[in-house]
Amino acid sequence: MTPAAFKRSIRDLQVWCSSCMVAFSGSDPIGVLIGAKRPSGTLIHKIAVHPDHVRQGHGRHLLASLSSKLAILGPPRMVAEVPDTLAAVCELFSASGYVQEALLTDYVWQRKSEAVDVPTPNGSFLIPVTIDDLAANGLLGDDHPQSCWQRAVETLTARKDDIAGLAVASGERIEAYLLYVKEGEILSLRSLVDDGGARLQQLLSRLELGTTLLFPRVHPAEVSKKCLETLGFRPTGEHLLYVATARSG
């Protein structure tokens, strides 16, 4: 974590200074918790304890201290997105009263060696789209599918100058869209038409990026596993979405 990256996380993820804590042993800092805060809740963005001080309760103390504070100031919902490979961290959250709410899956998509031209559905056309365009069409409101913190509406809005997009549209509305960054990461993939994924397939076929795209931490309510597999995505990892309600004491 560099100072520049930390400043960027304040803008993009709403890292909240008053939700960040440091644990000390004497005058030595031995643990840190970095929290991001939105009206919907607080994300435990990072939590770490020095290797010489693990298994001594410092991580639980950091989580309990933040919980006591949020029980008074709000919002009460606390979440964490933990890679399933970090067993000790999963144990920490379970022991601290967090429960698993969902499983977030990392996907990768690789372009086939032979280009496939997917035709545009009759009466529709392909257009570039921006975050502001989606907001103006009411597609970033309360009915937006639940997603991980780093791809939530608030993050997309904060990063809008870095995000590009494509959409399939008719004369009346946007029917499907794809948001991405040039580094090869998909930020949103959504169809508003029940077409078996045809419009999403067309968007992927027209995307002028590298041969491999990442689609991280996909919530099951965002895009179905069956749809993603039909489009050619394959899972590469998982994160456990843990949630808790802040409480004092």
HELIX and SHEET records of a PDB file:
HELIX    1   1 PRO A    3  LEU A   13  1                                  11    
HELIX    2   2 CYS A   17  SER A   19  5                                   3    
HELIX    3   3 PRO A   51  HIS A   53  5                                   3    
HELIX    4   4 HIS A   58  LEU A   73  1                                  16    
HELIX    5   5 ALA A   87  ALA A   95  1                                   9    
HELIX    6   6 ILE A  131  ALA A  136  1                                   6    
HELIX    7   7 TRP A  149  ARG A  151  5                                   3    
HELIX    8   8 VAL A  153  ALA A  158  1                                   6    
HELIX    9   9 LYS A  160  ASP A  162  5                                   3    
HELIX   10  10 ALA A  198  ARG A  206  1                                   9    
HELIX   11  11 LYS A  225  LEU A  231  1                                   7    
SHEET    1   A 7 MET A  21  SER A  25  0                                        
SHEET    2   A 7 ASP A  28  ARG A  38 -1                                        
SHEET    3   A 7 GLY A  41  VAL A  49 -1                                        
SHEET    4   A 7 ARG A  77  PRO A  83  1                                        
SHEET    5   A 7 PHE A 233  THR A 245 -1                                        
SHEET    6   A 7 VAL A  99  GLN A 110 -1                                        
SHEET    7   A 7 THR A 212  VAL A 218 -1                                        
SHEET    1   B 4 PHE A 125  PRO A 128  0                                        
SHEET    2   B 4 ALA A 164  ALA A 169 -1                                        
SHEET    3   B 4 ILE A 174  VAL A 181 -1                                        
SHEET    4   B 4 GLU A 185  SER A 191 -1                                        
END                                                                             
